Amino acid sequence: MILNALSEIYAQNQVLVREAMSRHTSFKIGGEAKILVIPETIEQIAKTIELCKRYNEPYFVMGNGSNILVDDDGIDALVIKISESFGNVEIYGTEVIAEAGILLSKLSKIVMRESLQGFEFASGIPGTLGGAVFMNAGAYGGEMKDVVSWVEVLTTEGTILKIDGESMAFDYRTSLVREHGWIVLRVAMRFEHGNFEIIKEITNELTKKRVSRQPLELPSAGSTFKRPPGHYAGELIEGAGLRGLRHGDAQVSEKHCGFIVNVGNATCKQVMDLISVVQKVVMDTFGVELEREVRIFGKE
């Protein structure tokens, strides 16, 4: 049994059985994962994937769960959560090398303290560095592709590769890592020296924008839909008269229509049903297809 094999490479508190995924996602939604492991070393990650192959056990990899929606029936698979155990940061002049589990918010403060500019856009993006590289996260005119110089990954075959930024096939909310299902281990980023006060001022200004425009006070998975070419999802949804539309405890945010929020005890089904309604109405009204940005765990 894979559980017995896992006990040989993990401490007891690193292996959680029938763990409620609502405890591990920013949406606060989701049934139980069959097994959730929290590795502390690259070796543990590699051995876990090796065991999954040996026992024919499907697996998912997650960061801090800020862009995922977990099915109400849970995940009949093993979940590998890469979090704060992988949070080391090294700085060499204008180069910053960080492990995949560090939160972008924490990393941006470290970069700012060094008076390095170019990472201000990431200060309010929820999630880990690994997840940000996986989906080429971005905001306010900046994206991860703008700063990444190389990425160290663990392939599905268990090989560690170092890929330079130009070869990462970064595009809107995707990357080479996402295409191949690889696991980000470390990321090197290149910045420029700047004025600390100016960097701080820009960061504070972006934070004010986020707080005033986004429903940060409610559980969500960030932007629900990708930005359609030539449009903004939130504007289309508002234009279709859907602001505040509610299905159970899932609601199109009153504050920013591009977000679906959990106003109580929303279920995955309620969120998915609401997403479908929004997509249909926007298509019927404007002829524009809204593609979901939120990743679904348990059904896909």
C-alpha positions in Angstrom: 0.0 0.0 0.0 1.3 3.4 -0.9 0.5 4.8 2.5 3.0 2.4 4.1 5.6 3.3 1.6 5.1 7.0 2.2 5.6 6.5 5.9 9.2 5.4 5.2 10.1 8.8 3.6 7.9 11.2 5.5 7.4 12.1 9.2 3.9 11.4 10.5 2.8 15.1 10.4 3.8 15.4 6.7 1.2 12.8 5.5 -2.5 13.7 5.9 -5.1 11.1 5.1 -8.6 12.1 4.0 -7.7 15.7 4.4 -10.3 18.4 3.8 -9.1 20.5 0.8 -11.2 23.4 1.9 -8.4 23.9 4.5 -5.8 24.3 1.7 -7.5 26.5 -0.8 -8.2 30.3 -0.8 -11.8 29.5 -2.0 -12.4 27.5 1.2 -14.1 24.9 -0.9 -13.5 21.2 -1.5 -13.9 17.7 -0.3 -11.2 15.4 1.0 -8.0 14.4 -0.7 -7.2 10.7 -0.5 -3.7 11.6 0.8 -2.0 15.0 1.0 1.8 15.1 1.6 3.8 18.1 2.5 7.4 17.5 1.4 10.4 19.3 2.8 13.1 18.2 0.4 13.4 17.7 -3.4 14.3 14.1 -2.6 10.9 13.6 -0.9 9.1 15.0 -4.0 11.0 12.8 -6.4 10.4 9.7 -4.2 6.7 10.5 -3.9 6.3 10.6 -7.7 8.3 7.4 -8.0 5.9 5.7 -5.6 2.9 7.1 -7.4 4.1 5.5 -10.6 4.9 2.2 -8.8 1.5 2.0 -7.2 -0.3 3.5 -10.2 -1.5 6.3 -8.0 -2.6 9.6 -9.8 -1.2 12.8 -8.2 -1.7 16.5 -8.2 0.8 19.2 -7.3 -0.3 22.4 -5.7 1.2 25.5 -4.0 -0.9 27.4 -1.5 -4.2 26.8 -3.4 -4.9 30.3 -4.5 -6.0 29.5 -8.1 -7.8 26.2 -7.7 -11.3 24.9 -7.1 -11.6 21.4 -5.6 -14.6 19.2 -6.3 -17.1 18.6 -3.6 -16.4 14.9 -3.7 -12.8 15.5 -3.1 -9.7 14.2 -5.0 -9.3 10.5 -5.4 -5.5 11.0 -5.7 -2.4 11.9 -3.9 -1.8 15.7 -3.5 1.7 17.1 -3.2 1.7 20.5 -1.5 4.8 22.5 -2.1 4.7 25.3 0.5 6.8 27.2 3.0 9.3 24.4 3.5 10.6 25.5 0.0 11.1 29.1 0.9 14.8 29.8 0.7 16.0 32.9 -1.0 19.6 33.8 -2.2 20.6 37.2 -3.6 23.6 37.9 -5.7 23.6 41.5 -6.7 20.7 42.0 -9.1 20.0 38.2 -9.3 17.5 36.6 -6.9 17.3 32.8 -6.7 14.3 31.5 -4.7 12.7 28.2 -4.0 9.2 27.5 -5.4 7.3 27.4 -2.1 7.8 31.0 -1.1 4.8 33.3 -1.4 5.1 36.1 -4.0 4.0 38.6 -1.4 6.9 37.6 0.9 9.4 37.5 -2.0 8.4 40.9 -3.3 9.2 42.4 0.2 12.6 40.8 0.2 13.3 42.1 -3.3 12.1 45.6 -2.3 14.4 45.6 0.8 17.3 45.1 -1.6 16.2 48.2 -3.6 15.7 46.0 -6.6 13.0 47.1 -9.1 10.9 45.2 -11.5 8.9 42.9 -9.2 6.4 45.5 -7.9 3.7 43.9 -10.0 3.9 40.7 -8.0 3.5 42.2 -4.5 -0.2 41.5 -4.3 -0.5 38.4 -6.4 -1.6 35.5 -4.1 0.2 32.2 -4.4 3.7 30.8 -4.5 6.5 31.4 -6.8 6.2 28.0 -8.3 2.6 28.5 -9.2 3.3 31.9 -10.6 5.9 30.5 -13.0 3.6 27.6 -13.9 0.9 30.0 -15.1 3.1 33.0 -15.9 1.2 35.1 -13.4 1.0 38.8 -13.9 -0.7 42.0 -12.9 -0.6 45.7 -13.7 1.5 45.4 -16.8 4.1 42.9 -15.5 4.4 39.1 -15.8 6.8 36.5 -14.6 8.3 36.1 -18.0 9.6 39.6 -17.7 11.9 38.7 -14.8 12.7 35.0 -15.0 16.2 34.1 -16.1 16.1 30.4 -15.5 13.8 27.7 -13.9 14.9 24.5 -12.2 12.2 21.8 -12.6 11.6 18.2 -11.7 10.2 16.3 -14.7 7.6 13.5 -14.5 10.5 11.1 -15.2 12.3 12.3 -12.0 15.0 14.3 -13.8 16.0 17.7 -12.7 16.4 20.2 -15.5 17.5 23.9 -15.7 15.6 25.8 -18.4 16.5 29.3 -19.4 13.8 31.9 -19.4 13.7 32.3 -23.2 13.0 28.5 -23.6 10.1 28.5 -21.0 7.5 29.2 -23.7 5.8 31.8 -21.5 2.5 33.0 -22.8 -0.7 34.3 -21.3 -1.3 32.2 -18.2 0.8 29.3 -19.4 4.4 28.1 -19.7 6.5 25.1 -20.7 6.1 23.8 -17.1 2.4 23.8 -17.4 2.4 22.1 -20.8 4.6 19.2 -19.5 3.2 18.9 -16.0 6.6 19.5 -14.5 7.3 20.7 -10.9 9.0 24.0 -10.3 11.8 23.7 -7.7 13.8 26.9 -8.0 13.6 30.1 -10.0 16.3 32.7 -10.8 15.1 36.2 -11.5 17.0 39.3 -12.8 16.2 42.8 -11.6 17.7 46.3 -11.7 19.0 48.4 -8.9 16.6 51.2 -8.1 15.5 53.8 -5.5 14.0 52.1 -2.4 11.5 54.9 -1.8 10.3 54.9 -5.3 9.9 51.1 -5.4 8.1 51.3 -2.1 5.8 54.0 -3.4 4.9 52.0 -6.5 4.3 48.9 -4.5 2.0 50.8 -2.0 0.1 52.4 -4.9 -0.6 49.0 -6.5 -1.6 47.6 -3.1 -4.2 50.4 -2.8 -5.5 49.7 -6.2 -6.0 46.0 -5.3 -7.7 46.7 -2.0 -10.1 49.2 -3.5 -10.9 47.2 -6.7 -10.7 43.5 -5.7 -12.9 41.5 -3.2 -9.9 40.5 -1.1 -12.2 40.3 2.0 -14.0 37.2 0.6 -12.7 33.8 -0.3 -12.1 33.4 -4.0 -9.5 31.9 -6.4 -8.6 35.3 -7.9 -9.7 36.2 -11.4 -12.2 33.5 -12.5 -11.7 34.0 -16.2 -8.8 34.7 -18.5 -8.7 38.1 -20.3 -10.4 37.6 -23.7 -8.5 39.3 -26.6 -9.5 42.9 -26.9 -11.7 42.8 -23.8 -11.8 42.6 -20.0 -13.8 39.8 -18.5 -15.1 41.9 -15.6 -16.4 44.6 -17.9 -18.2 42.0 -20.1 -19.8 40.4 -17.1 -20.9 43.7 -15.8 -22.1 44.8 -19.2 -24.2 41.6 -19.3 -26.0 42.7 -16.1 -24.5 39.9 -14.0 -22.9 42.0 -11.2 -23.9 40.4 -7.8 -25.6 37.4 -9.5 -25.8 34.6 -6.9 -26.2 30.9 -7.0 -26.3 29.5 -3.5 -23.3 31.0 -1.7 -21.3 31.5 -4.9 -21.6 35.1 -6.2 -20.3 37.3 -9.0 -18.5 39.9 -6.9 -20.2 43.2 -6.4 -16.8 44.8 -6.2 -15.2 43.3 -9.3 -17.3 41.2 -11.7 -14.2 39.3 -12.8 -14.2 37.4 -9.5 -16.6 34.8 -8.3 -16.5 34.8 -4.5 -17.7 32.5 -1.7 -20.0 34.5 0.5 -20.7 31.7 3.0 -20.5 28.0 2.4 -20.4 27.8 -1.4 -19.9 24.4 -3.0 -17.8 23.5 -6.0 -21.0 22.7 -7.9 -22.5 26.1 -7.1 -19.3 27.9 -8.4 -19.2 25.8 -11.5 -22.9 26.3 -12.3 -22.4 30.1 -11.8 -19.4 30.0 -14.1 -21.5 28.3 -16.8 -24.3 30.8 -16.5 -21.8 33.7 -16.8 -20.1 32.2 -19.8 -23.5 31.6 -21.6 -24.9 35.0 -20.9 -21.7 36.8 -22.0 -21.6 34.7 -25.2 -25.2 35.4 -25.9 -24.8 39.1 -25.2 -21.4 39.9 -26.7 -20.4 36.9 -28.7 -17.3 36.6 -26.6 -16.1 33.3 -25.1 -14.9 33.5 -21.5 -12.2 30.9 -20.8 -11.9 29.8 -17.2 -8.6 30.7 -15.5 -9.4 28.8 -12.2 -8.0 25.2 -12.3 -10.3 22.4 -11.2 -8.9 19.6 -9.1 -10.8 16.4 -8.9 -12.6 16.4 -12.3 -9.8 17.1 -14.7 
